[in-house]
Amino acid sequence: MINKRLLIKNLLAHHAENSFFDKKQQLNLHTLEGKAKFLKNVCSLSNSNPFNLSFILVGIEDEKSLIVGTDFYDDSHIQNLINAYLENPPQIQYENVIFPHLENGMVVGLVSIFPKKGKCFFKKRIYTIYEEASFSRIGSISHPEYLPPKINNSEIVDSILKVSVTNLKNTIDSVLYFMTQTHPDMKPKYQVFKEYFTVCWAGVEKVKKGETYLSRVDIELINEQVKIFYSALDEVSISYTENEFVITEYVKIGFRKNNRYIPFSVQKIIFSDSMTYQITSEIIFKTPEIDKRHLYHLYNYYTSILNKLKNNKRLHTIEQNDLQNLCYSFMLCYLHGFNNAKEVLITHKSVFKNSKYSFLYASFKEVMRILRKLKYETQNE
């Protein structure tokens, strides 16, 4: 079992960017430019490493290789983006790796690109990258052509993985840290599966109609130092059996006092007797039926509030209270055919980020995450 935190430390300590390893301060998959850059990196690393894993670290300051962290990125369907644009695409895995010194909710993103033989290239245009374009990695540079790899990195990557194996002390220390330091005030819990895997979770408990829900949820797979789920906003329910840990996520829909939570997705961690596990995710969200007149009122109302925010105009008390639902309301309109509602949110990202209402940026990121998951679940781009 690889301890992903040790893996990242070993990569940073002993290697500059090279033909199997790249680092980024952040990814921006909200835009075509950001998607194109990410796909280019995946393509070049895949072509240069047909026999071994290659890696992209996200949340690393480039010049001094400092671990500065990035936002938790919950996208179990990012593979669909790879498959949509790349021919002969590699399998990839995106994991959120915990470092105790980072702010709550901040992690290091670890993109693992699995070995694959044959040329990987773009099967359709995106941003400035044309159809049939291909890239290869030489040193720390991605070259705009396919070059058969001259270096086999298997031996050095294997050695990095071997020194990154987890141990009992790391596991116990991490469980104790989660229980006593990370969330001591949120009734943290843990469960061991197959006498090997340890899952820790914490959240603020709410009981509604006899059912227990959690908000401000944090879930970690301790053995690998991987954060499985993190949200400052969502409500989830958790259940588990001898072999499975199940997270059911709910999304907030509504206006003012009419808010309700609708089941959005089910994520399962399935543990096997062979000391392996797999994570599955299924979208179960069904868009609620809402009267069009109400949606037009909702859209116009929140557009007026957004214009006030943008122009630094004073908000009335009721408008300030309704800010909690601004991003969710635009999402609701988008799901009912207001196609520009999503673009309105993206255009105003900097307004949310610089607002004195800190929850606005958090809810913006949450809505973008939900829309991204819905998109990748239902189509291949």
Rosetta blueprint (number, residue, H / E / L):
1 M L
2 I E
3 N L
4 K H
5 R H
6 L H
7 L H
8 I H
9 K H
10 N H
11 L H
12 L H
13 A H
14 H H
15 H L
16 A L
17 E L
18 N E
19 S L
20 F L
21 F E
22 D E
23 K E
24 K E
25 Q L
26 Q L
27 L L
28 N L
29 L L
30 H L
31 T L
32 L H
33 E H
34 G H
35 K H
36 A H
37 K H
38 F H
39 L H
40 K H
41 N H
42 V H
43 C H
44 S H
45 L H
46 S H
47 N H
48 S H
49 N L
50 P L
51 F L
52 N L
53 L L
54 S E
55 F E
56 I E
57 L E
58 V E
59 G L
60 I E
61 E E
62 D L
63 E L
64 K L
65 S L
66 L E
67 I E
68 V L
69 G L
70 T E
71 D E
72 F L
73 Y L
74 D L
75 D L
76 S L
77 H L
78 I H
79 Q H
80 N H
81 L H
82 I H
83 N H
84 A H
85 Y H
86 L E
87 E E
88 N L
89 P L
90 P L
91 Q L
92 I E
93 Q E
94 Y E
95 E E
96 N E
97 V E
98 I L
99 F L
100 P L
101 H L
102 L L
103 E L
104 N L
105 G L
106 M E
107 V E
108 V E
109 G E
110 L E
111 V E
112 S E
113 I E
114 F L
115 P L
116 K L
117 K L
118 G L
119 K L
120 C L
121 F E
122 F E
123 K L
124 K L
125 R L
126 I E
127 Y L
128 T L
129 I E
130 Y L
131 E L
132 E L
133 A L
134 S L
135 F L
136 S E
137 R E
138 I E
139 G L
140 S L
141 I E
142 S E
143 H E
144 P L
145 E L
146 Y L
147 L L
148 P L
149 P L
150 K L
151 I L
152 N L
153 N L
154 S H
155 E H
156 I H
157 V H
158 D H
159 S H
160 I H
161 L H
162 K H
163 V L
164 S L
165 V E
166 T L
167 N L
168 L H
169 K H
170 N H
171 T H
172 I H
173 D H
174 S H
175 V H
176 L H
177 Y H
178 F H
179 M H
180 T H
181 Q H
182 T H
183 H L
184 P L
185 D L
186 M L
187 K L
188 P L
189 K E
190 Y E
191 Q E
192 V E
193 F E
194 K L
195 E L
196 Y L
197 F E
198 T E
199 V E
200 C E
201 W E
202 A E
203 G E
204 V E
205 E E
206 K E
207 V E
208 K E
209 K L
210 G L
211 E E
212 T E
213 Y E
214 L E
215 S E
216 R E
217 V E
218 D E
219 I E
220 E E
221 L E
222 I H
223 N H
224 E H
225 Q L
226 V E
227 K E
228 I E
229 F E
230 Y E
231 S E
232 A E
233 L E
234 D E
235 E E
236 V E
237 S E
238 I E
239 S E
240 Y E
241 T L
242 E L
243 N L
244 E E
245 F E
246 V E
247 I E
248 T E
249 E E
250 Y E
251 V E
252 K E
253 I E
254 G L
255 F L
256 R H
257 K H
258 N H
259 N L
260 R E
261 Y E
262 I E
263 P E
264 F E
265 S E
266 V E
267 Q E
268 K E
269 I E
270 I E
271 F E
272 S L
273 D L
274 S L
275 M L
276 T L
277 Y E
278 Q E
279 I E
280 T E
281 S E
282 E E
283 I E
284 I L
285 F L
286 K L
287 T L
288 P L
289 E L
290 I L
291 D L
292 K H
293 R H
294 H H
295 L H
296 Y H
297 H H
298 L H
299 Y H
300 N H
301 Y H
302 Y H
303 T H
304 S H
305 I H
306 L H
307 N H
308 K H
309 L H
310 K H
311 N L
312 N L
313 K L
314 R L
315 L L
316 H L
317 T H
318 I H
319 E H
320 Q H
321 N H
322 D H
323 L H
324 Q H
325 N H
326 L H
327 C H
328 Y H
329 S H
330 F H
331 M H
332 L H
333 C H
334 Y H
335 L H
336 H L
337 G L
338 F L
339 N L
340 N L
341 A H
342 K H
343 E H
344 V H
345 L H
346 I H
347 T H
348 H L
349 K H
350 S H
351 V H
352 F H
353 K H
354 N H
355 S L
356 K L
357 Y L
358 S L
359 F H
360 L H
361 Y H
362 A H
363 S H
364 F H
365 K H
366 E H
367 V H
368 M H
369 R H
370 I H
371 L H
372 R H
373 K H
374 L H
375 K H
376 Y H
377 E H
378 T H
379 Q L
380 N L
381 E L
